[in-house]
């Protein structure tokens, strides 16, 4: 096999499926290559490369993209990852919206659809719409369910990643331990990857704006507060999938403020959109949601600006500990309250840059999400792509074609 990071040749098994996997991993960078170039990179016979390229083409993963420049004689064909073959499905389930998108294997969205639906309507209603809409979108592309390589889905609550089941989600009545992969597999013969919405937003943000950054914290500030942690280039989920749940970290300023989790003093009880709206409503302002708070800030309301700035300080207090533990290159703020812009970010920066060690903040960027509302959709698609195109997945598919 070929170590993709070094180009060194490692052991190749007798079936040769790992050869196809290695060739495909080389082609995932998007660069077209000839059989001769691939043979030189891997040290494999050109005939072996040709056989495995053919297998990848039969699977719809690789396609010819034209001829290389001729050095005399017949020009050689070039091959690259197929963008018109197999596809993945990304699903973003929000508290009050649903989005589905069909993407090619590079993450490019081919078609998408949005529906206003509350997650409180329950898993069967939500997922039935996802299934029906996916069939409609596939048909519009001239594709079938058999073209789906994988499905990625983000949910607005805690998810046990190993099973894909939501666990005691506070804003998702009827969803506790519901078999989301099983329900979707009743209609699609493709692996289903389920994660919480903040984790997939972290994946989407990194793919969209920070592809070269291996250490990033994405913070969603909306109805709740949570974070997705990427360290060493990998999304960190922890033992049970709850890594990054900073919304229920204790903040001394709110020692007596009750939280929906049953404790007091949680960050979410102080700095989330509804928490700020409640605070502002006591001053006579009309505010019940995160968006109401954002609109007040945009209109220049001083009370709202000061409340958002303080929320940033509270979030910064928790993130200071995260900076010491993880030493990220970037902290990215997203979610509906992040639309308040620099006022929220300024509060975070004020605390993090003041209280963290200078070495940890020397190159640290604290900024607003560049992917914005598309972060979750991009992340859901990448969740599916990373699974579908992993070496073991490619090997399994090629093995089936060579039996």
C-alpha positions, -999 to 999 in steps of 0.1 A, spaced: 0 0 0 10 37 -3 13 59 27 -5 90 13 14 114 36 48 102 24 43 84 -9 62 54 5 51 19 -7 37 -4 20 24 -40 18 -2 -47 -8 -27 -76 0 -32 -104 -25 -67 -92 -35 -53 -59 -45 -83 -39 -31 -60 -18 -10 -42 -8 -42 -74 7 -55 -79 25 -22 -45 40 -23 -49 51 -59 -82 67 -50 -67 85 -19 -40 100 -42 -67 112 -66 -88 129 -38 -66 160 -41 -85 168 -73 -54 166 -95 -58 146 -127 -31 120 -133 -22 94 -159 -17 57 -153 20 62 -158 21 89 -132 2 68 -107 25 39 -114 55 60 -107 40 74 -75 31 40 -61 59 18 -75 32 -6 -89 31 -21 -124 12 0 -149 -10 -30 -157 -20 -33 -120 -28 4 -119 -49 1 -150 -69 -28 -135 -76 -9 -103 -85 23 -121 -110 3 -141 -125 -10 -109 -128 25 -95 -144 37 -127 -170 9 -125 -179 22 -91 -184 57 -104 -156 71 -82 -131 79 -108 -135 92 -144 -113 101 -173 -108 138 -177 -90 142 -210 -55 136 -224 -22 146 -210 2 166 -231 18 143 -256 56 139 -256 54 120 -289 30 92 -298 -5 88 -285 -14 110 -256 -21 93 -223 -55 95 -206 -58 113 -173 -80 103 -144 -95 122 -115 -122 119 -88 -156 117 -105 -179 147 -100 -207 133 -121 -209 98 -106 -218 89 -71 -232 114 -46 -238 119 -9 -267 134 10 -263 161 37 -291 168 61 -293 197 85 -321 194 111 -325 226 130 -349 235 158 -373 250 133 -359 242 98 -348 213 76 -323 214 48 -312 186 25 -286 187 -2 -272 163 -27 -234 168 -32 -208 154 -54 -177 137 -40 -157 169 -37 -184 185 -15 -199 206 -43 -237 210 -37 -256 199 -68 -291 207 -55 -307 215 -22 -341 222 -5 -353 238 27 -385 234 47 -398 252 77 -406 224 102 -401 223 139 -381 194 153 -408 190 180 -430 174 153 -411 142 160 -387 120 142 -411 102 120 -425 134 106 -391 151 101 -374 120 86 -403 111 64 -400 146 48 -362 141 44 -368 108 26 -395 121 3 -375 153 -5 -343 133 -12 -361 111 -37 -375 142 -54 -340 158 -56 -324 127 -69 -350 123 -96 -344 159 -106 -308 151 -111 -315 119 -131 -302 98 -102 -316 71 -80 -312 61 -44 -286 36 -55 -263 65 -64 -261 75 -28 -227 66 -12 -235 79 23 -258 101 43 -246 127 69 -271 142 93 -268 168 120 -293 170 149 -298 199 174 -291 178 205 -267 153 221 -260 123 198 -243 90 207 -221 89 176 -215 51 177 -252 44 173 -265 76 157 -292 79 184 -300 112 201 -297 109 239 -320 130 261 -322 159 237 -338 189 256 -356 205 226 -364 173 207 -394 156 224 -400 121 211 -364 117 197 -347 102 227 -328 71 216 -347 70 183 -330 49 157 -323 76 131 -299 54 109 -324 25 110 -353 48 99 -334 62 69 -320 28 60 -356 16 54 -354 38 22 -317 41 14 -291 14 12 -263 37 23 -244 42 56 -260 69 78 -237 91 99 -254 112 127 -238 139 148 -249 169 168 -253 201 148 -223 219 164 -199 192 154 -210 192 118 -208 230 117 -172 227 129 -166 203 100 -183 226 75 -165 258 87 -132 241 85 -138 228 50 -151 262 38 -127 286 54 -99 269 73 -88 238 53 -51 242 64 -59 246 101 -57 215 122 -67 231 156 -100 249 156 -129 255 180 -163 264 165 -187 279 190 -224 281 182 -243 308 201 -281 306 196 -309 290 215 -282 270 232 -244 272 234 -221 245 223 -188 239 205 -172 216 180 -135 208 186 -111 199 158 -76 190 171 -49 174 151 -71 177 120 -97 154 135 -131 162 150 -130 153 187 -162 137 201 -149 122 233 -160 89 249 -197 94 245 -199 121 219 -203 150 243 -169 167 238 -174 205 234 -205 208 255 -194 241 269 -230 254 274 -232 237 308 -199 248 321 -202 268 354 -197 306 352 -194 323 386 -213 354 376 -244 334 372 -242 313 403 -279 317 411 -293 316 376 -312 284 369 -305 264 337 -328 241 318 -304 212 326 -314 215 363 -282 231 375 -274 268 382 -248 291 368 -244 274 333 -230 295 305 -261 288 284 -283 303 312 -263 335 310 -252 340 274 -276 323 250 -301 341 229 -331 334 250 -312 343 282 -303 377 268 -338 382 255 -352 375 290 -328 400 305 -337 427 280 -374 421 284 -371 431 320 -361 466 309 -393 469 288 -377 459 254 -397 435 232 -373 405 229 -380 368 231 -356 352 207 -319 354 196 -330 372 164 -349 399 185 -317 406 203 -297 408 171 -322 432 156 -320 455 187 -282 455 184 -284 464 147 -307 493 156 -280 505 180 -299 498 212 -273 504 240 -288 479 265 -288 452 238 -252 460 228 -240 459 264 -258 426 270 -243 410 240 -208 423 249 -212 408 284 -223 375 268 -191 375 249 -171 380 281 -189 351 297 -182 329 267 -146 341 267 -143 330 303 -151 294 294 -130 296 262 -100 307 281 -98 273 297 -104 257 263 -74 277 249 -52 264 277 -63 228 271 -64 227 233 -43 256 221 -63 262 189 -53 283 159 -88 297 155 -119 302 175 -149 307 152 -183 320 164 -215 310 146 -251 306 153 -279 332 153 -265 354 181 -232 356 162 -250 378 137 -246 406 164 -211 407 149 -182 425 165 -200 432 198 -201 395 207 -166 388 194 -152 418 211 -163 405 245 -148 371 238 -115 386 227 -114 409 257 -113 380 281 -94 353 261 -66 376 250 -63 391 286 -63 359 306 -46 333 283 -9 328 282 8 350 255 22 320 237 -12 305 233 -27 337 218 3 349 198 -13 336 165 -48 329 178 -76 342 156 -111 348 171 -135 356 144 -171 352 130 -181 322 109 -174 326 72 -197 297 62 -226 313 81 -259 294 79 -243 270 53 -219 256 79 -242 228 90 -251 217 55 -215 217 43 -205 198 74 -232 171 70 -220 165 34 -184 163 45 -193 139 73 -208 116 46 -179 121 22 -152 114 48 -169 81 56 -177 71 21 -142 78 8 -122 64 37 -97 37 27 -116 9 43 -149 20 25 -131 20 -9 -115 -13 -2 -149 -29 7 -165 -16 -25 -137 -27 -47 -136 -61 -31 -173 -66 -40 -166 -58 -77 -137 -83 -79 -156 -113 -65 
